[in-house]
Amino acid sequence: MVLDEVWRRLDGVEALSGPHGGPLRRTVKLVLDPLVIRPMQHPECAGSILGADGAVLLATRIHAAADVLRATAAWFTLLKQTRRSLRITEGNAQDIYFQRCFELATMQGTPDPVRDRTAAEAALLEIHNLTAGRTTQALKGYLADPIRAQELTELIHTAWRRRPLTPTPDHTVALTDLLNACAANRLGESDPDVELDDLVAAHVGTHTGIALWRQRNGEGASELAPTAHRLGLTAHHLPDPPRVGESASKSSLGLPFDRTIHERVFTVLQATGERAELPPISELVAAEIARSCAPWALLDESLRVAAAAGAVLALQLRPIGPAAAPRATVVHGFGTHAGSIHAAEVAAAPAGPGSDGAGGCGTAAARVINGRWQREAYVLQARRMVVREDAPEASGPLAGIAAELRVPWRPYARRLWVRLHGRDVREVPVYGSEELWDLLDGVARSVILDHRMRVKRALAATAVAAELDPMESRAG
């Protein structure tokens, strides 16, 4: 609210603004947060709720950068015009150009549409030449050839038939010990004598990945068994061989194990800044076929172990499970006090797989993450909605979040796989327990922050709707 109010007082920043006059989400994410507000250097501005000093400091920093922001908007307009004249269609212009425009604005000031057109062309050519032919259009063209698509389909079927399907031992105890070792090491407690290298040498990741091809929900699988369907990695009872695919879009990607080869390589290209460092498109496709038919759809053994450990951890996550009675906290925007949740309601909250029914979970790692997650304001409110489905808030902005919190292992496992897949493509293994913990804990933080942002957007939309409909606002 503070940022929106300050932003609307600026003129000349329309190119960076949304239809209602506030800053675009990408403006906040790519320009304001990292380059102007700098919350790490100014913690008073870092919280989702600002004190008086934080609000004044944020307004001061935005006003101090007003000239640069106007110049940034002017550069962005010029780059878009030049982009159209050069017939460049690759990528999202805001994602690719916002930070470069801020750099140009800082170094050269406000551009002249005629004099600085050459500079705009040079910037565009520099940005897009970094792709070195590794573009989403080149990928689409490569896979669109019917003869090549048929050859790739046959290659997929051959690789899928050659998968190892022999029964494998249960490594849950070893993976649990590894998680405890990771958490204990980070918390400065006694470190159990468990090393990531030992599990890598024992091919624990490969064995657990093979089990995902064999284990169905309800067929001898315990509630704790990390089946591919239960983890939300596939919509099928068992993973199917991937298809080549004809198109890909970030807004309609399939679940990790259900993605086509086109979608898998597409996400790699979208997530990579300097694509010239990647192999050629043909090699990316061939490697992805081999990867998609490997255990966990990963090639590196340390990353497979990380996926297996993450699966065990994921099934112990219970953000709305039984926990200590929450302290009285106002959930802003909902008019509800988390402290008013009755003890009976807390006890009635459904526990996910891995629950011990006593507010704790099997590993120290799970207890650390659950403790952090359960203190989130939106989780406290969602807990009420889950145990009291007749509550008026049950159909409000948090309804979707509350439903997702019933099965928290799914968004966690999916996001972990995406990160591991990216590392696998770049050939970046996990080297030790500390790095493994940073990875697992970082995914949890990412899921929590994603939920926070979704709640903020829902509340903002609700506020706008109420502002446009005063009668509805009074009725609420």
Buried (B, 14 or more C-beta within 10 A) or exposed (E): EBBBEBBBEBEBBEBBBBEEEBBBEBBBBBBBBBBBBEBEEBEBBBEEEBEEEBBBBBBEBBEEBBEBBBBBBBBBBBBBEBBEEEEBEBBEBBEBBBBBBBBBBEEEBBBEEEEBBEBBBEBBEEBBEBBBEBBBEBBBEBBEEEEBBEEBBEBBEEBBEEBEEEEBEEBBEBBBBBBBBBBBBBEEEEBBEBEBEBBBEBBBBBBBBBBBBBBBEEEEBEEBBBBBBBBBBBEEBBBEBBBBBEEBEEEEBBBBBBBBBBBBBBBBBBEBEEBEEBEEBEEBBBBBBEBBBBBBBBBBBBBBBBBBBBBBBBBBBBBBBBBEEBEEBEBEBBEBBBEEBEEEBBEEBBBBBBBEEEBBBBBBBBBBBBBBBBBBBBBBBBBBBBBBEEBEBBEBBBBBBBEBBBBBBBBBBBBBBBBBBBBBBEEEBBEBBEBBBBBBBEBBEBBBEBBBEBBBEBBBEBBEEBEEEEEEEEEE
